[in-house]
């Protein structure tokens, strides 16, 4: 049975604008944009390894676009433990290797989240409480809502059956500080077997087009080293704080 997801800003990939300065204790007003990868719920008995490729085609003022990309390696074992990564953008088609920034290991059995920073080779373990997997979005328009969802049917990605949804949001002029009508949409292809999206495409007139694609998907137990902290890293236990 297909269940309703939370509003788009919650369950779609996050787009976070962070201030950063030349020094750690000062901000000069510059911004750094981070696009989170596809959400991977910590569900048991659905192990896999894969790569998630993120591409961002951003419109430029005055015309044209700039295209950037990165990838992350992800894994989930039969206990529901999940490994995630964050990496830096590189120019699309450059062939450059995206720099690993952080990786996280979510353990629903132990109730821990361990987040590691590659630059300092340090990790912090905190408490973790799994949230419920909400499934694919329903096909409907909410009363009084500006969001409409339409089914795209079914297809296969890496031999996995997926269900498609196109979601369109319309914001009238002035509704969110915008001077003109803004129409944005996202397309999601959800795998009931893995309980996660395998493809997400989001179009926004301000941010451009962002695509997230799961590739090189292999079902089965990942190498145990993917879900452990590598040697040489220090681990600080901050649970209960």
LINMONOR-V393452 format. One record per backbone hydrogen bond with DSSP energy under -0.5 kcal/mol. NH is the residue of the N-H (numbers start at 1). CO is the residue of the C=O. If there is no record, write none. Layout:
nh->{NH,NH}
co->{CO,CO}
//
This chain:
nh->{10,11,12,16,18,18,20,26,30,32,34,36,36,41,43,45,48,49,50,51,52,53,53,54,54,55,56,57,57,58,58,60,63,66,68,68,69,70,72,74,75,76,77,80,82,83,84,86,88,90,92,94,98,101,102,103,104,105,106,107,107,108,111,112,113,114,115,115,116,117,118,118,119,121,122,123,124,125,126,126,128,130,140,142,145,148,149,150,152,153,155,157,160,162,163,164,165,166,167,167,168,169,170,171,172,174,175,177,182,184,185,186,187,188,189,190,190,191,192,195,196,198,199,200,201,202,203,204,208,209,210,211,212,213,214,215,215,218,220,226,227,228,233,234,236,238,238,241}
co->{7,7,8,34,16,32,30,23,20,18,16,14,34,39,41,78,76,218,74,215,72,51,213,52,70,211,68,55,209,56,66,64,60,58,56,66,90,54,52,50,83,48,81,77,106,75,104,102,99,69,67,91,96,86,86,116,84,114,82,105,112,106,107,107,126,105,113,124,103,122,101,116,101,117,117,234,115,236,113,124,111,128,138,147,142,168,140,166,164,164,162,160,157,155,190,153,188,150,165,186,148,184,146,182,170,178,172,174,171,169,203,167,201,165,199,163,188,196,190,191,191,189,189,212,187,210,185,208,204,57,202,55,200,53,198,51,213,49,47,223,224,225,230,121,123,125,236,238}
//
